[in-house]
């Protein structure tokens, strides 16, 4: 079994804890479903949020989804002028037999513009 990395992102409409939980949950669910994964396949997840998001930790949504025994960490994205606002990104490390080219990276809604080359 190989270690693979899955990327993803979602842009929030507003900085509100409930909205963040909803959107991050949708992102994590899509990553798992599109890659045929269960929570047992997860090794760790890095979450980043743009500096304009303060209402909650994105990782809190993962815990509420039942991802409780996987190491999670949150960090702040660089504050780059002109960058897309209100974005939560993930980098999930997984165990998978899939070749790297078959991993489905998930960019929801407007965040698809961040990586048109790999967004589904």
N, C-alpha and C positions, 0 to 999 in steps of 0.2 A: 504494500500500500504506500503510495507516494503522498508527500505533503504538497498541497496546492494552495494558491491564494485566489480569493474571489474579491473583486472590487464592486462597489455600489455607491449610489448617492441618491438623495432626494432633496428637493428644495421645499422648504416649509412656506406656507402662506403668511404665517404670523409666528411670533415668538411667544408661544403659550404652551405650558406643560402638557396639557391634554392633547393638543394638536401634535406636538412633537412625539408623544407616545404613539399616537395613531399612525403617523407617517413613518416613523422608524420601525414600528411593528410590521407595517405593510412592506417595507423594504426588506427586512430580515426574512419575512415569510416568503417573499418572491425569490430571494436568493436561495433559500432552502428548496422550494418547489421546483424552480427552473434548473436546479442542478441535481435533483433527486437525492437530496441530503436529509438526514435526520439530525437532531441535536447531538447525537453520539458521534457524528462525523466532525463536529467542530473541535478545533484545538484552541483557538483564541480569536478574539475580535478586537480590533482597534477601531475606535470611533473618533472622528474629528468633527468639529462644528466651527462654522465661521464666527468671528468675534461678535457678531450682532445677536447671537443666540445665548441667552442667560437663564431661561426659565427652568431648565432641568438638565440632567445628565442624559445623553442619548442612550447610554448603557442601561438606564433604568427601564426602558422599554423592553430590552432583552430579558431582563430578570422577570418582568411581568408576563412575558411569553413562556416562561418556564425554563429559560436558559440559565440555570442556577449554578452548575458546576463547571463552567467554562470561564477561564480568565478573560476579563474585559477591562479595557482602559479607555478613557476619554482624554482628548487633547484639543487644543485650539488650533485652527488653521492659521496660516500666515495672513496678515491683514494687508492684502495686495490691492492697490487702487484699481477699480474697475472690475474686480472679481464678482461673480454671482453672489448675491446676498442670501442669507438664511439657508445655508446648505449643510446637511449632515452627510458625511462620507463614512464608508466602512471599508476595512481591509480584514477579511476573515481568512484565517488559516484553517484548512480542512484536510482530512484524510480522504483520498479518493483514488480510484484506479483509472479515472478519466485522464486522457492526455491533456496537457496544458491547453491545447487549441480547442478542446471541447468544453472548457469551463465557460459558463454563461455569467457574464458580469451584468449587473442590473442597475440601470439608471432610470429612475421613475420621473414622470412628468417633465418639467422644464430642465431637470438635471441631465436629461439625455443629451443636451447641447454640450455638456462638459466633455464627453468622450464619444463623439459620433462614430469613431472608428470601432468601438467595441460595445456600445449600448444596444440592447435588444428592444 
